[in-house]
Amino acid sequence: MEDWAEIRRLHMAEGLGIKTIARRLGVARNTVRAVLRSDAPPRYERTPQGSIVDSVEPEIRGLLSEFPGMPATVIAERIGWDRGMTVLRDRIGELRPLFVPPDPSQRTWYRPGELAQFDLWQPDVLIPVGFGQTAKLWTLVGVAGYSRLIGAVMVPSRAGHDVLAGMLHVIGEFGAVPRKAVWDQEGCIGKIRGGRQVLTAEFQAFCGVLGMGAILVGPRDPEAKGLVERANGYLETSFLPGRSFEDIADFNRQLAVWLRRANQRIHGTTRVRPSEMIFEDRGAMMPFPPVLPDPSWRFVTRLPRDHYVRVDTNDYSVNPRFIGRRVEVHVTLDEVAVTCDGTEVARHRRCLAKHQTLLVADHARILRQMRVEAAEPKPVEVTVEERDLGVYDQIIVEVAS
């Protein structure tokens, strides 16, 4: 490359002839002539050699023409391949698009306030949940379509009441209600059946209170909600590495601090900070209704003799004086509360560990007191009838007569 550039410089800038250049650089005159005739730098081109897969390519094409989605391992078995799999996979990867119909995706533009995408992301980290147990929990991630503002919160489970409570939290970070929410076909959200989307009753009620629409994306179509998928990857690579967490509350605290910084960065696509674009996005969204939806889990049960109610796999104590009465259990992201006819009879911090029994000290004290009361003998009151003395006078009169 250096000789090629120098020959052209000497000829074009210095005006030297072919013989002079050949003598100065110690190269053949034909070499100088070839350089001056070329318009591009010299490039080494290796003569293509055959591949060990060439001999079986017709068989691969035959299988792919009939079964375009056949895995490479199955193709190797069908053609009797006993060589390295890497070269075979590469060739199959080149040939498969010739037999699979193309699946193009269009580029999407978002109008202010129009859409927000939501997804569940499971960080590859064990969160301490108490009693020496750890668990991999789910994080609900939402991205406003126009501003690209990211909101996220870790939730205890994928149950509908937890997912919708996390969704309400993320929408609160947006500051207004997007007109439509884009979701995967989650079990607690809905499914596409017969070409139409069927939402769960609790998600329909949630959207109805907010006045928000919903869009479910089909299977194998990650581009339909690429904003939140990229946000999941961003959290995976930029938030998670190098961190440790004491519990779910500590995870959410660290996540909230990180999101404030992340939303102030200049976005690679919009070239604007999401924390600044959200004002325009929020202005086109819908306002919050006067009464927000209550996605918490409520159920009614009769308090058994052991004065515990079960939520998931855990038992929570209740005031034992309400044994035998019907109580309402109210489960939120953080607490488990029990009421009876409007009176609160128990309140616990929600336990995310499995198979635990949680007893409040006051409930244990009341139980001991009730046992003492039950053991004490109760005075027996005997009622003696007082006879009317006039009865005796009537008897004497009757005998005398």
C-alpha positions in Angstrom: 0.0 0.0 0.0 2.8 2.4 0.8 4.6 1.7 -2.6 1.3 2.2 -4.4 0.7 5.5 -2.8 4.3 6.7 -3.3 4.3 5.7 -7.0 1.2 7.7 -7.7 2.5 10.7 -5.7 5.8 10.7 -7.6 4.1 10.5 -10.9 1.2 12.9 -10.3 2.7 15.4 -7.9 6.4 15.3 -8.8 5.9 14.6 -12.5 8.5 11.8 -12.6 8.5 9.3 -15.5 8.1 5.6 -15.2 11.7 4.7 -15.6 12.8 7.2 -12.9 10.2 6.0 -10.5 11.2 2.4 -11.1 14.9 3.2 -10.6 14.2 5.2 -7.4 11.9 2.7 -5.7 13.6 -0.4 -7.0 10.6 -1.9 -8.6 9.8 -3.1 -12.1 8.6 -0.7 -14.8 5.6 -2.9 -15.4 4.7 -2.6 -11.7 4.8 1.2 -12.0 2.6 1.0 -15.1 0.1 -1.2 -13.4 -0.1 1.1 -10.4 -0.7 4.2 -12.6 -3.5 2.3 -14.5 -5.3 1.3 -11.3 -8.0 3.6 -9.7 -8.2 1.8 -6.3 -5.7 0.7 -3.8 -4.4 -2.8 -4.1 -6.3 -5.4 -2.2 -5.5 -9.0 -1.5 -8.2 -11.3 -2.7 -8.0 -14.9 -1.7 -9.1 -17.5 -4.2 -12.4 -18.9 -2.8 -12.1 -22.5 -1.8 -14.8 -25.1 -1.5 -16.5 -26.0 1.7 -17.1 -29.5 3.2 -20.8 -28.5 3.2 -21.0 -28.1 -0.6 -21.5 -31.8 -1.1 -24.6 -31.9 1.1 -26.1 -28.6 0.1 -28.6 -30.2 -2.4 -29.9 -32.4 0.5 -30.2 -29.3 2.8 -32.1 -27.4 0.2 -34.5 -30.3 -0.3 -35.2 -30.5 3.4 -35.7 -26.8 3.8 -38.0 -26.6 0.8 -40.3 -29.0 2.5 -39.7 -28.0 6.1 -38.4 -24.4 6.3 -38.3 -24.3 10.1 -36.4 -27.6 10.6 -33.7 -27.1 13.2 -30.0 -27.5 12.2 -29.6 -30.5 14.5 -32.4 -32.4 12.9 -31.1 -31.6 9.4 -27.7 -32.9 10.5 -29.3 -36.1 11.6 -31.3 -36.5 8.4 -28.3 -36.0 6.1 -26.0 -38.1 8.3 -23.6 -35.2 9.1 -20.7 -36.3 11.3 -18.5 -33.2 11.0 -18.4 -29.9 12.9 -21.8 -28.3 13.5 -20.6 -24.7 13.2 -19.9 -24.8 9.5 -23.2 -26.6 8.9 -25.2 -24.1 10.9 -23.6 -21.2 9.0 -24.6 -22.7 5.7 -28.2 -23.5 6.9 -28.4 -19.9 8.1 -27.6 -18.7 4.6 -30.0 -21.0 2.9 -33.0 -20.8 5.2 -34.1 -17.3 4.2 -34.5 -18.6 0.6 -37.3 -20.8 1.8 -38.9 -18.9 4.7 -41.4 -16.1 3.7 -40.0 -12.7 4.7 -41.4 -11.2 7.9 -40.8 -7.4 7.5 -41.4 -4.9 10.3 -42.3 -1.3 9.7 -40.8 1.7 11.5 -43.2 3.2 13.9 -43.7 6.8 14.9 -45.4 7.8 18.1 -47.7 10.7 18.6 -47.6 12.5 22.0 -49.8 10.7 24.6 -50.8 8.0 22.2 -49.1 4.8 23.5 -47.2 3.3 26.4 -45.6 -0.1 26.2 -45.4 -2.5 29.2 -43.6 -5.7 29.9 -42.5 -8.0 32.7 -38.7 -8.3 33.1 -37.1 -10.9 35.5 -33.7 -9.7 36.7 -31.2 -12.5 37.0 -30.5 -11.8 40.6 -31.8 -13.5 43.8 -33.7 -11.1 46.1 -33.7 -11.8 49.9 -37.4 -12.3 50.9 -36.9 -13.1 54.6 -36.6 -16.2 56.7 -33.3 -17.1 54.9 -35.1 -17.5 51.6 -34.3 -15.8 48.2 -36.3 -15.6 45.0 -36.2 -14.2 41.5 -38.9 -11.6 41.3 -40.5 -9.8 38.4 -40.1 -6.1 37.5 -42.9 -4.3 35.6 -41.3 -2.0 33.1 -43.2 0.7 31.1 -42.0 3.2 28.4 -44.0 6.2 27.2 -43.9 6.0 23.4 -43.3 9.6 22.4 -41.0 10.7 25.2 -39.3 7.3 25.8 -39.5 7.9 29.6 -38.9 4.7 31.5 -40.8 3.7 34.6 -40.3 0.4 36.5 -41.1 -1.2 39.8 -40.4 -4.7 41.2 -43.6 -6.6 42.1 -44.0 -9.7 44.3 -45.5 -11.9 41.7 -47.1 -12.2 38.2 -50.6 -12.4 39.7 -53.1 -9.9 38.2 -53.4 -7.8 41.4 -49.6 -7.4 41.7 -49.0 -6.6 38.0 -51.9 -4.1 37.8 -50.7 -2.4 41.0 -47.2 -2.1 39.5 -48.7 -0.8 36.3 -50.6 1.9 38.2 -47.3 2.9 39.9 -45.5 3.2 36.5 -48.4 5.3 35.1 -48.1 7.5 38.1 -44.5 8.1 37.1 -45.7 9.2 33.7 -47.8 11.8 35.4 -50.9 11.1 33.2 -52.7 8.2 31.6 -51.7 7.2 28.1 -54.5 6.6 25.7 -53.5 3.0 25.0 -51.3 0.4 26.7 -49.4 -2.2 24.7 -48.9 -5.6 26.3 -47.8 -9.1 25.6 -50.3 -11.9 26.0 -49.8 -12.3 29.7 -52.1 -14.6 31.6 -53.2 -11.8 33.9 -53.8 -9.3 30.9 -55.4 -11.3 28.1 -55.1 -13.5 25.1 -55.8 -13.3 21.4 -58.4 -15.9 20.4 -59.9 -16.3 17.0 -58.2 -13.2 15.8 -59.6 -10.9 18.5 -58.2 -10.0 21.8 -59.9 -11.1 25.0 -58.9 -9.2 28.1 -59.2 -10.6 31.6 -62.0 -9.1 33.8 -59.6 -7.4 36.2 -57.6 -5.8 33.4 -60.8 -4.6 31.7 -62.0 -3.1 35.0 -58.6 -1.4 35.5 -58.6 0.1 32.0 -62.2 1.1 32.3 -61.7 3.2 35.4 -58.7 4.9 33.7 -60.5 5.2 30.4 -57.5 3.6 28.7 -57.4 1.3 25.7 -55.3 -1.8 25.3 -53.4 -3.5 22.5 -52.2 -7.1 22.7 -49.3 -8.1 20.4 -49.1 -11.4 18.7 -46.5 -14.1 19.4 -43.0 -13.9 17.9 -43.4 -10.2 17.2 -40.9 -8.4 19.5 -40.8 -5.4 17.2 -44.4 -4.5 18.1 -43.1 -3.4 21.5 -39.5 -2.7 20.8 -39.3 0.3 23.1 -39.9 -1.7 26.3 -37.8 -4.6 25.0 -34.8 -2.2 24.6 -35.6 -0.8 28.0 -35.4 -4.3 29.5 -32.0 -4.7 27.8 -30.9 -1.3 29.1 -31.8 -2.3 32.7 -30.0 -5.6 32.2 -26.8 -4.1 31.1 -26.7 -0.7 32.9 -28.6 -1.0 36.1 -28.1 -4.6 37.3 -24.4 -5.3 37.1 -22.4 -4.8 40.3 -25.4 -4.2 42.5 -26.7 -6.2 45.5 -30.0 -5.8 47.2 -31.2 -6.3 50.8 -34.9 -6.9 49.9 -37.5 -5.8 47.3 -37.8 -2.4 48.9 -34.1 -1.8 48.6 -34.3 -2.9 44.9 -37.0 -0.4 44.2 -35.2 2.4 46.0 -32.0 1.8 44.0 -34.1 1.5 40.8 -35.9 4.8 41.4 -32.6 6.6 41.9 -31.1 5.1 38.7 -34.2 5.8 36.6 -34.1 9.5 37.5 -30.6 9.6 36.0 -31.4 7.4 33.1 -34.4 9.6 32.1 -32.1 12.6 32.0 -29.7 11.2 29.4 -30.0 12.2 25.8 -31.9 9.5 24.0 -30.1 7.9 21.1 -33.2 8.1 18.8 -35.0 11.2 19.7 -31.8 13.2 20.6 -33.8 14.8 23.4 -33.9 14.0 27.2 -36.9 11.9 28.1 -37.3 13.9 31.3 -37.9 17.0 29.0 -40.1 15.4 26.4 -42.4 13.9 29.0 -44.0 17.3 29.4 -45.3 17.4 25.8 -46.2 13.7 26.1 -48.1 14.3 29.3 -50.0 17.2 27.9 -51.5 14.9 25.3 -52.3 12.1 27.7 -55.6 11.8 29.6 -55.8 13.1 33.2 -56.2 10.7 36.1 -59.9 10.0 37.1 -61.2 11.4 40.4 -61.1 7.8 41.8 -58.2 5.6 40.9 -58.6 1.9 40.3 -58.0 -0.4 43.2 -56.1 -3.4 41.8 -55.5 -5.0 45.2 -56.7 -8.5 45.9 -59.8 -8.8 48.2 -61.5 -11.9 49.4 -63.9 -12.8 52.2 -63.5 -15.8 54.4 -64.8 -17.1 57.8 -62.1 -16.8 60.5 -61.3 -20.4 61.7 -60.6 -21.5 65.2 -56.8 -21.1 64.8 -57.5 -17.3 63.9 -55.2 -17.3 60.8 -56.0 -16.4 57.2 -53.9 -17.7 54.3 -52.5 -15.5 51.6 -50.5 -17.4 48.9 -48.6 -19.9 51.1 -48.3 -17.8 54.2 -50.6 -17.7 57.3 -51.3 -14.3 59.0 -52.8 -14.0 62.5 -56.0 -12.2 63.2 -57.5 -10.9 66.4 -58.9 -14.2 67.9 -62.0 -12.5 69.4 -63.4 -12.5 65.8 -63.2 -16.3 65.4 -66.2 -17.6 63.5 -67.1 -14.3 61.9 -66.7 -13.4 58.3 -63.6 -11.2 57.6 -62.4 -9.4 54.5 -58.8 -9.8 53.5 -57.1 -6.9 51.6 -53.8 -7.7 49.9 -51.6 -4.9 48.4 -48.0 -4.9 47.2 -46.7 -4.2 50.7 -49.4 -5.1 53.2 -52.1 -7.7 54.2 -55.0 -6.1 56.1 -58.0 -7.8 57.6 -61.3 -6.1 58.5 -64.6 -7.3 60.0 -67.7 -5.1 59.5 -65.4 -2.1 58.8 -63.2 -2.7 61.9 -59.6 -3.5 61.3 -58.7 -6.7 63.0 -55.2 -7.4 61.6 -52.5 -5.6 59.6 -49.2 -7.3 58.5 -46.3 -6.4 56.3 -46.7 -8.7 53.3 -44.2 -11.7 53.5 -42.7 -12.8 50.2 -41.1 -15.9 51.7 -42.9 -19.3 51.4 -44.8 -21.3 54.0 -44.4 -19.0 56.9 -46.7 -18.3 59.9 -46.8 -14.7 61.1 -48.2 -13.9 64.5 -48.7 -10.4 66.0 -47.8 -10.1 69.6 -51.1 -8.5 70.5 -53.0 -11.4 69.0 -50.9 -13.8 71.1 -51.7 -11.8 74.2 -55.4 -11.7 73.5 -55.4 -15.5 72.8 -53.8 -16.1 76.2 -56.3 -13.9 77.9 -59.2 -15.7 76.2 -57.8 -19.0 77.4 -57.6 -17.8 81.0 -61.1 -16.5 80.8 -62.3 -19.9 79.5 -60.5 -21.8 82.3 -62.0 -19.7 85.2 -65.2 -21.2 86.8 -68.2 -19.1 86.2 -70.6 -18.5 89.2 -73.9 -20.4 88.8 -77.0 -18.2 89.5 -80.0 -20.2 90.9 -83.3 -18.5 90.5 -85.9 -19.5 93.3 -89.5 -18.8 92.5 -91.4 -16.7 95.1 -94.8 -18.2 95.7 -97.8 -15.9 96.1 -99.0 -16.3 99.8 -102.6 -15.6 98.7 -102.6 -19.1 97.2 -102.5 -20.6 100.7 -105.4 -18.5 101.9 -107.4 -19.7 98.9 -106.6 -23.3 99.8 -107.8 -22.8 103.5 -111.0 -21.3 102.3 -111.7 -24.1 99.9 -111.0 -26.7 102.7 -113.2 -25.0 105.2 -116.1 -24.8 102.9 
